[in-house]
Amino acid sequence: MMDFAERAARNEEVFRNVNEGIAAGAEQHSLSGTLPFHCECDRVSCFDTIEMASARYEQIVRNRYCFVVIPGHEEPRIERIVETEPDFLVVEKIGEAREKIDRDHPQPHHHG
Ligand SMILES: [Zn+2]
């Protein structure tokens, strides 16, 4: 059985991939305005969406430790809130969850 951080990271990765697809599609079709991005929290039963401009989403996830979640869906054990918006929070992975991202997605360069 996977431990909590492991399971949470996996779940978030699924939604991250979906959301990146949404953002990429918006770019391709030159859509402006907001799009429904999936909440990237760790809750298996969460299928809520967050409306935001795809440019805004891309700006947030440029930091690979950052995820967007609906207020109240943050998990203090594995992440800390770095931005608070009326409709969503930006959270940054900490501790084990952050190490897991490093393990799964080793990247030679870092964004400053
Ligand atoms: Zn959620």
Backbone and ligand atoms as CSV (ligand in chain L), in Angstrom:
chain,resi,resn,atom,element,x,y,z
A,1,MET,N,N,0.845,-1.202,0.000
A,1,MET,CA,C,0.000,0.000,0.000
A,1,MET,C,C,0.877,1.248,0.000
A,2,MET,N,N,0.513,2.180,-0.835
A,2,MET,CA,C,1.286,3.405,-0.924
A,2,MET,C,C,1.038,4.280,0.297
A,3,ASP,N,N,2.065,4.986,0.734
A,3,ASP,CA,C,1.841,5.877,1.865
A,3,ASP,C,C,1.122,7.137,1.385
A,4,PHE,N,N,0.783,7.986,2.348
A,4,PHE,CA,C,-0.071,9.113,2.032
A,4,PHE,C,C,0.519,10.054,0.972
A,5,ALA,N,N,1.780,10.431,1.193
A,5,ALA,CA,C,2.420,11.384,0.276
A,5,ALA,C,C,2.499,10.817,-1.133
A,6,GLU,N,N,2.793,9.531,-1.194
A,6,GLU,CA,C,2.923,8.844,-2.475
A,6,GLU,C,C,1.596,8.870,-3.242
A,7,ARG,N,N,0.541,8.496,-2.524
A,7,ARG,CA,C,-0.784,8.437,-3.138
A,7,ARG,C,C,-1.240,9.830,-3.570
A,8,ALA,N,N,-1.006,10.806,-2.718
A,8,ALA,CA,C,-1.422,12.166,-3.021
A,8,ALA,C,C,-0.696,12.685,-4.248
A,9,ALA,N,N,0.582,12.423,-4.313
A,9,ALA,CA,C,1.371,12.913,-5.438
A,9,ALA,C,C,0.900,12.278,-6.736
A,10,ARG,N,N,0.575,11.001,-6.676
A,10,ARG,CA,C,0.115,10.302,-7.869
A,10,ARG,C,C,-1.184,10.910,-8.389
A,11,ASN,N,N,-2.118,11.128,-7.466
A,11,ASN,CA,C,-3.404,11.695,-7.830
A,11,ASN,C,C,-3.243,13.072,-8.461
A,12,GLU,N,N,-2.382,13.865,-7.871
A,12,GLU,CA,C,-2.168,15.210,-8.377
A,12,GLU,C,C,-1.515,15.187,-9.746
A,13,GLU,N,N,-0.687,14.207,-9.944
A,13,GLU,CA,C,-0.018,14.107,-11.239
A,13,GLU,C,C,-1.025,13.834,-12.351
A,14,VAL,N,N,-2.034,13.028,-12.056
A,14,VAL,CA,C,-3.069,12.735,-13.044
A,14,VAL,C,C,-3.759,14.021,-13.474
A,15,PHE,N,N,-4.157,14.836,-12.489
A,15,PHE,CA,C,-4.857,16.071,-12.817
A,15,PHE,C,C,-3.914,17.078,-13.449
A,16,ARG,N,N,-2.649,17.047,-13.039
A,16,ARG,CA,C,-1.672,17.936,-13.672
A,16,ARG,C,C,-1.598,17.651,-15.171
A,17,ASN,N,N,-1.591,16.385,-15.523
A,17,ASN,CA,C,-1.524,16.034,-16.935
A,17,ASN,C,C,-2.774,16.489,-17.679
A,18,VAL,N,N,-3.930,16.298,-17.072
A,18,VAL,CA,C,-5.187,16.749,-17.679
A,18,VAL,C,C,-5.152,18.261,-17.874
A,19,ASN,N,N,-4.718,18.966,-16.833
A,19,ASN,CA,C,-4.711,20.426,-16.888
A,19,ASN,C,C,-3.718,20.959,-17.919
A,20,GLU,N,N,-2.586,20.296,-18.032
A,20,GLU,CA,C,-1.621,20.740,-19.031
A,20,GLU,C,C,-2.177,20.543,-20.436
A,21,GLY,N,N,-2.981,19.501,-20.588
A,21,GLY,CA,C,-3.653,19.277,-21.863
A,21,GLY,C,C,-4.639,20.392,-22.168
A,22,ILE,N,N,-5.376,20.826,-21.145
A,22,ILE,CA,C,-6.336,21.919,-21.305
A,22,ILE,C,C,-5.599,23.198,-21.698
A,23,ALA,N,N,-4.507,23.478,-21.005
A,23,ALA,CA,C,-3.740,24.690,-21.282
A,23,ALA,C,C,-3.151,24.645,-22.686
A,24,ALA,N,N,-2.623,23.489,-23.057
A,24,ALA,CA,C,-2.024,23.343,-24.387
A,24,ALA,C,C,-3.084,23.507,-25.472
A,25,GLY,N,N,-4.261,22.945,-25.256
A,25,GLY,CA,C,-5.349,23.057,-26.212
A,25,GLY,C,C,-5.783,24.493,-26.389
A,26,ALA,N,N,-5.815,25.236,-25.292
A,26,ALA,CA,C,-6.215,26.635,-25.343
A,26,ALA,C,C,-5.230,27.442,-26.179
A,27,GLU,N,N,-3.972,27.112,-26.018
A,27,GLU,CA,C,-2.932,27.809,-26.754
A,27,GLU,C,C,-3.073,27.546,-28.242
A,28,GLN,N,N,-3.316,26.284,-28.551
A,28,GLN,CA,C,-3.436,25.850,-29.934
A,28,GLN,C,C,-4.574,26.566,-30.653
A,29,HIS,N,N,-5.672,26.748,-29.948
A,29,HIS,CA,C,-6.848,27.362,-30.561
A,29,HIS,C,C,-6.954,28.847,-30.239
A,30,SER,N,N,-5.901,29.389,-29.666
A,30,SER,CA,C,-5.863,30.807,-29.328
A,30,SER,C,C,-7.089,31.249,-28.540
A,31,LEU,N,N,-7.514,30.435,-27.617
A,31,LEU,CA,C,-8.659,30.802,-26.795
A,31,LEU,C,C,-8.237,31.806,-25.726
A,32,SER,N,N,-9.065,32.800,-25.556
A,32,SER,CA,C,-8.823,33.704,-24.438
A,32,SER,C,C,-9.920,33.455,-23.409
A,33,GLY,N,N,-9.883,34.187,-22.330
A,33,GLY,CA,C,-10.869,33.971,-21.281
A,33,GLY,C,C,-10.444,32.833,-20.380
A,34,THR,N,N,-11.354,32.386,-19.534
A,34,THR,CA,C,-10.994,31.382,-18.537
A,34,THR,C,C,-11.397,29.984,-18.988
A,35,LEU,N,N,-10.747,29.004,-18.389
A,35,LEU,CA,C,-11.021,27.601,-18.677
A,35,LEU,C,C,-11.198,26.856,-17.359
A,36,PRO,N,N,-11.940,25.735,-17.399
A,36,PRO,CA,C,-12.107,24.961,-16.165
A,36,PRO,C,C,-10.945,23.996,-15.949
A,37,PHE,N,N,-10.054,24.336,-15.020
A,37,PHE,CA,C,-8.948,23.444,-14.676
A,37,PHE,C,C,-9.361,22.577,-13.494
A,38,HIS,N,N,-8.856,21.341,-13.487
A,38,HIS,CA,C,-9.164,20.459,-12.368
A,38,HIS,C,C,-8.459,20.915,-11.105
A,39,CYS,N,N,-9.167,20.814,-9.993
A,39,CYS,CA,C,-8.542,20.986,-8.697
A,39,CYS,C,C,-7.452,19.913,-8.589
A,40,GLU,N,N,-6.255,20.322,-8.169
A,40,GLU,CA,C,-5.127,19.380,-8.126
A,40,GLU,C,C,-4.853,18.854,-6.722
A,41,CYS,N,N,-5.903,18.770,-5.914
A,41,CYS,CA,C,-5.727,18.283,-4.549
A,41,CYS,C,C,-5.563,16.765,-4.531
A,42,ASP,N,N,-5.355,16.225,-3.336
A,42,ASP,CA,C,-5.054,14.807,-3.185
A,42,ASP,C,C,-6.299,13.943,-2.994
A,43,ARG,N,N,-7.474,14.577,-2.984
A,43,ARG,CA,C,-8.691,13.819,-2.692
A,43,ARG,C,C,-9.121,13.001,-3.903
A,44,VAL,N,N,-9.218,11.706,-3.699
A,44,VAL,CA,C,-9.572,10.807,-4.788
A,44,VAL,C,C,-10.955,11.152,-5.339
A,45,SER,N,N,-11.842,11.619,-4.476
A,45,SER,CA,C,-13.223,11.860,-4.878
A,45,SER,C,C,-13.452,13.272,-5.408
A,46,CYS,N,N,-12.395,14.073,-5.513
A,46,CYS,CA,C,-12.575,15.456,-5.931
A,46,CYS,C,C,-12.545,15.588,-7.442
A,47,PHE,N,N,-13.638,16.098,-8.010
A,47,PHE,CA,C,-13.678,16.360,-9.442
A,47,PHE,C,C,-14.064,17.814,-9.693
A,48,ASP,N,N,-13.764,18.666,-8.720
A,48,ASP,CA,C,-14.105,20.075,-8.839
A,48,ASP,C,C,-13.167,20.770,-9.813
A,49,THR,N,N,-13.663,21.849,-10.382
A,49,THR,CA,C,-12.831,22.593,-11.321
A,49,THR,C,C,-12.671,24.036,-10.855
A,50,ILE,N,N,-11.605,24.650,-11.342
A,50,ILE,CA,C,-11.263,26.021,-10.997
A,50,ILE,C,C,-11.176,26.811,-12.301
A,51,GLU,N,N,-11.965,27.885,-12.390
A,51,GLU,CA,C,-11.950,28.705,-13.603
A,51,GLU,C,C,-10.793,29.689,-13.544
A,52,MET,N,N,-9.936,29.625,-14.532
A,52,MET,CA,C,-8.892,30.646,-14.612
A,52,MET,C,C,-8.333,30.695,-16.028
A,53,ALA,N,N,-7.660,31.783,-16.342
A,53,ALA,CA,C,-7.046,31.921,-17.659
A,53,ALA,C,C,-5.914,30.916,-17.790
A,54,SER,N,N,-5.762,30.346,-18.964
A,54,SER,CA,C,-4.723,29.334,-19.127
A,54,SER,C,C,-3.333,29.932,-18.936
A,55,ALA,N,N,-3.172,31.203,-19.280
A,55,ALA,CA,C,-1.877,31.861,-19.075
A,55,ALA,C,C,-1.537,31.913,-17.586
A,56,ARG,N,N,-2.558,32.133,-16.772
A,56,ARG,CA,C,-2.376,32.187,-15.326
A,56,ARG,C,C,-1.969,30.809,-14.798
A,57,TYR,N,N,-2.645,29.782,-15.294
A,57,TYR,CA,C,-2.318,28.422,-14.876
A,57,TYR,C,C,-0.872,28.076,-15.231
A,58,GLU,N,N,-0.510,28.407,-16.453
A,58,GLU,CA,C,0.847,28.083,-16.901
A,58,GLU,C,C,1.902,28.823,-16.087
A,59,GLN,N,N,1.558,30.039,-15.700
A,59,GLN,CA,C,2.481,30.827,-14.883
A,59,GLN,C,C,2.693,30.150,-13.518
A,60,ILE,N,N,1.624,29.611,-12.957
A,60,ILE,CA,C,1.703,28.955,-11.648
A,60,ILE,C,C,2.526,27.672,-11.728
A,61,VAL,N,N,2.211,26.832,-12.706
A,61,VAL,CA,C,2.831,25.509,-12.738
A,61,VAL,C,C,4.224,25.529,-13.376
A,62,ARG,N,N,4.678,26.703,-13.769
A,62,ARG,CA,C,6.068,26.824,-14.213
A,62,ARG,C,C,6.999,26.375,-13.067
A,63,ASN,N,N,6.546,26.589,-11.844
A,63,ASN,CA,C,7.212,26.009,-10.680
A,63,ASN,C,C,6.613,24.621,-10.476
A,64,ARG,N,N,7.410,23.582,-10.698
A,64,ARG,CA,C,6.841,22.232,-10.690
A,64,ARG,C,C,6.419,21.754,-9.320
A,65,TYR,N,N,6.754,22.475,-8.290
A,65,TYR,CA,C,6.293,22.110,-6.950
A,65,TYR,C,C,4.948,22.747,-6.635
A,66,CYS,N,N,4.454,23.580,-7.539
A,66,CYS,CA,C,3.218,24.315,-7.282
A,66,CYS,C,C,2.012,23.678,-7.956
A,67,PHE,N,N,0.896,23.675,-7.223
A,67,PHE,CA,C,-0.353,23.102,-7.714
A,67,PHE,C,C,-1.495,24.043,-7.367
A,68,VAL,N,N,-2.597,23.946,-8.111
A,68,VAL,CA,C,-3.761,24.768,-7.800
A,68,VAL,C,C,-4.842,23.890,-7.171
A,69,VAL,N,N,-5.411,24.372,-6.087
A,69,VAL,CA,C,-6.478,23.643,-5.400
A,69,VAL,C,C,-7.583,24.609,-4.974
A,70,ILE,N,N,-8.763,24.050,-4.785
A,70,ILE,CA,C,-9.889,24.820,-4.274
A,70,ILE,C,C,-9.646,25.111,-2.789
A,71,PRO,N,N,-9.978,26.329,-2.326
A,71,PRO,CA,C,-9.784,26.650,-0.908
A,71,PRO,C,C,-10.431,25.594,-0.004
A,72,GLY,N,N,-9.667,25.074,0.945
A,72,GLY,CA,C,-10.161,24.025,1.821
A,72,GLY,C,C,-9.657,22.650,1.409
A,73,HIS,N,N,-9.160,22.535,0.176
A,73,HIS,CA,C,-8.647,21.253,-0.310
A,73,HIS,C,C,-7.134,21.133,-0.104
A,74,GLU,N,N,-6.532,22.153,0.489
A,74,GLU,CA,C,-5.091,22.069,0.737
A,74,GLU,C,C,-4.804,21.035,1.816
A,75,GLU,N,N,-3.618,20.456,1.777
A,75,GLU,CA,C,-3.235,19.424,2.742
A,75,GLU,C,C,-1.926,19.850,3.403
A,76,PRO,N,N,-2.027,20.424,4.611
A,76,PRO,CA,C,-0.844,21.002,5.277
A,76,PRO,C,C,0.281,19.999,5.529
A,77,ARG,N,N,-0.034,18.706,5.501
A,77,ARG,CA,C,1.014,17.712,5.744
A,77,ARG,C,C,2.005,17.642,4.593
A,78,ILE,N,N,1.550,17.994,3.377
A,78,ILE,CA,C,2.415,17.823,2.208
A,78,ILE,C,C,2.613,19.092,1.399
A,79,GLU,N,N,1.940,20.181,1.784
A,79,GLU,CA,C,2.065,21.399,0.995
A,79,GLU,C,C,1.802,22.634,1.845
A,80,ARG,N,N,2.307,23.789,1.360
A,80,ARG,CA,C,2.024,25.040,2.050
A,80,ARG,C,C,1.428,26.017,1.039
A,81,ILE,N,N,0.573,26.897,1.533
A,81,ILE,CA,C,-0.101,27.851,0.664
A,81,ILE,C,C,0.853,28.989,0.327
A,82,VAL,N,N,1.037,29.261,-0.962
A,82,VAL,CA,C,1.918,30.351,-1.360
A,82,VAL,C,C,1.139,31.539,-1.943
A,83,GLU,N,N,-0.084,31.282,-2.450
A,83,GLU,CA,C,-0.916,32.369,-2.951
A,83,GLU,C,C,-2.370,32.075,-2.622
A,84,THR,N,N,-3.098,33.105,-2.268
A,84,THR,CA,C,-4.526,32.950,-1.978
A,84,THR,C,C,-5.321,33.835,-2.925
A,85,GLU,N,N,-6.154,33.215,-3.745
A,85,GLU,CA,C,-7.044,33.929,-4.648
A,85,GLU,C,C,-8.474,33.690,-4.188
A,86,PRO,N,N,-9.420,34.507,-4.661
A,86,PRO,CA,C,-10.815,34.278,-4.237
A,86,PRO,C,C,-11.327,32.871,-4.567
A,87,ASP,N,N,-10.926,32.331,-5.718
A,87,ASP,CA,C,-11.478,31.053,-6.169
A,87,ASP,C,C,-10.556,29.860,-6.007
A,88,PHE,N,N,-9.299,30.103,-5.719
A,88,PHE,CA,C,-8.368,28.971,-5.603
A,88,PHE,C,C,-7.143,29.362,-4.798
A,89,LEU,N,N,-6.389,28.326,-4.412
A,89,LEU,CA,C,-5.131,28.531,-3.703
A,89,LEU,C,C,-4.006,27.965,-4.560
A,90,VAL,N,N,-2.848,28.580,-4.458
A,90,VAL,CA,C,-1.648,27.983,-5.034
A,90,VAL,C,C,-0.873,27.371,-3.887
A,91,VAL,N,N,-0.600,26.068,-3.981
A,91,VAL,CA,C,0.139,25.392,-2.922
A,91,VAL,C,C,1.465,24.888,-3.463
A,92,GLU,N,N,2.437,24.851,-2.573
A,92,GLU,CA,C,3.763,24.360,-2.940
A,92,GLU,C,C,4.070,23.124,-2.111
A,93,LYS,N,N,4.527,22.060,-2.772
A,93,LYS,CA,C,4.836,20.805,-2.083
A,93,LYS,C,C,6.020,20.990,-1.152
A,94,ILE,N,N,5.911,20.339,-0.013
A,94,ILE,CA,C,7.000,20.371,0.950
A,94,ILE,C,C,7.371,18.946,1.342
A,95,GLY,N,N,8.520,18.789,1.954
A,95,GLY,CA,C,8.925,17.512,2.538
A,95,GLY,C,C,8.920,16.361,1.555
A,96,GLU,N,N,8.305,15.248,1.980
A,96,GLU,CA,C,8.304,14.013,1.205
A,96,GLU,C,C,7.678,14.169,-0.172
A,97,ALA,N,N,6.586,14.929,-0.225
A,97,ALA,CA,C,5.880,15.098,-1.483
A,97,ALA,C,C,6.771,15.825,-2.496
A,98,ARG,N,N,7.550,16.766,-1.988
A,98,ARG,CA,C,8.463,17.508,-2.836
A,98,ARG,C,C,9.608,16.611,-3.319
A,99,GLU,N,N,10.097,15.786,-2.404
A,99,GLU,CA,C,11.170,14.857,-2.763
A,99,GLU,C,C,10.701,13.859,-3.818
A,100,LYS,N,N,9.426,13.491,-3.713
A,100,LYS,CA,C,8.892,12.539,-4.679
A,100,LYS,C,C,8.861,13.146,-6.086
A,101,ILE,N,N,8.510,14.410,-6.178
A,101,ILE,CA,C,8.511,15.085,-7.477
A,101,ILE,C,C,9.924,15.069,-8.053
A,102,ASP,N,N,10.909,15.323,-7.202
A,102,ASP,CA,C,12.303,15.297,-7.636
A,102,ASP,C,C,12.706,13.910,-8.128
A,103,ARG,N,N,12.233,12.884,-7.411
A,103,ARG,CA,C,12.570,11.506,-7.787
A,103,ARG,C,C,11.928,11.125,-9.104
A,104,ASP,N,N,10.651,11.476,-9.269
A,104,ASP,CA,C,9.898,11.063,-10.450
A,104,ASP,C,C,10.242,11.886,-11.689
A,105,HIS,N,N,10.610,13.132,-11.460
A,105,HIS,CA,C,10.873,14.028,-12.594
A,105,HIS,C,C,12.193,14.748,-12.429
A,106,PRO,N,N,13.283,14.011,-12.446
A,106,PRO,CA,C,14.568,14.695,-12.277
A,106,PRO,C,C,14.807,15.653,-13.436
A,107,GLN,N,N,15.180,16.852,-13.094
A,107,GLN,CA,C,15.448,17.858,-14.139
A,107,GLN,C,C,16.787,18.497,-13.814
A,108,PRO,N,N,17.603,18.656,-14.832
A,108,PRO,CA,C,18.945,19.183,-14.599
A,108,PRO,C,C,18.965,20.671,-14.255
A,109,HIS,N,N,17.952,21.406,-14.687
A,109,HIS,CA,C,17.984,22.849,-14.428
A,109,HIS,C,C,16.843,23.269,-13.516
A,110,HIS,N,N,17.016,24.379,-12.882
A,110,HIS,CA,C,15.999,24.901,-11.985
A,110,HIS,C,C,15.558,26.275,-12.445
A,111,HIS,N,N,14.299,26.534,-12.249
A,111,HIS,CA,C,13.803,27.873,-12.574
A,111,HIS,C,C,14.052,28.798,-11.392
A,112,GLY,N,N,14.582,29.966,-11.703
A,112,GLY,CA,C,14.842,30.912,-10.629
A,112,GLY,C,C,13.604,31.695,-10.413
L,1,ZN,ZN,ZN,-9.967,19.232,-4.728
